Amino acid sequence: MRCLYCRKPAGLVRRTCIRCAKVIFVVQKVGGEVGVTGLVDIFIAEGLAREQVDAVLDAQIGDQPTIRDRLTSNMANSLMRGLGMPGRQTPEDVRRVRLAAATGQGSGTWIAGEKPPPGH
C-alpha cells in the first residue's frame, strides 16, 4: 500500500508510512499545547525533515481539511480567546479561505496602487 500522506510505499497493510506516522503522532501529542515554534523544535528533535512534515500537514485526503488547517484553526481560536473574544474558527473555515486564496476567488486584499474590488 501507498502512504496516504506522502504516497511512498507504506507496507502491505499499513496506510501510513513510519515517517508520516511519526509526524502525525507529534501533532496529536502536542499540536494544541505548544506554539508553532515549539512544534518546529519537536519536529527537529525527532529528526523529521521539513519536506516530510509539510507533506503530512498539507496532505489533502478527500474533501477534509488538512492537518495544517486544523492547527491554524486551533491557533486562531487560542489567540482570539487570549484577546477576550470568542474563538469560532473551524478547520473548514480555514480550508475555505485557503482554497479561495489559492484560486484567486477571495475578495480579501489588493496591491497598493490598484483599485479595490467593487463593494470595498
Residue pairs with C-beta under 8 A, 6 or more apart in sequence:
1 9
1 10
1 11
1 12
1 13
1 14
1 15
2 8
2 9
2 10
3 9
3 10
3 14
3 15
3 16
3 17
3 20
4 10
4 15
4 16
4 20
4 59
4 61
5 16
5 17
5 20
5 23
5 24
5 55
5 56
5 59
5 61
6 17
6 19
6 20
6 52
6 55
6 56
6 59
8 17
9 17
10 16
10 17
10 20
11 17
16 24
19 48
19 52
20 52
20 55
20 56
22 46
22 48
23 43
23 48
23 52
23 53
23 56
23 57
24 56
24 67
26 39
26 42
26 43
26 46
26 48
27 39
27 56
27 57
27 67
27 71
30 38
30 39
30 42
31 39
31 70
31 71
31 74
32 74
34 42
35 75
36 75
39 71
43 50
43 53
56 67
57 66
57 67
57 68
57 71
58 66
58 67
58 68
59 66
59 67
60 66
65 73
65 91
65 92
65 94
65 95
66 95
69 91
69 92
69 94
69 95
69 98
70 91
70 94
72 89
72 91
72 94
73 89
73 90
73 91
73 93
73 94
76 87
76 89
76 94
77 87
77 88
77 89
78 87
79 87
80 86
80 87
80 88
80 89
81 87
97 106
100 106
100 108
101 108
107 117
107 119
107 120
110 116
110 117
110 120
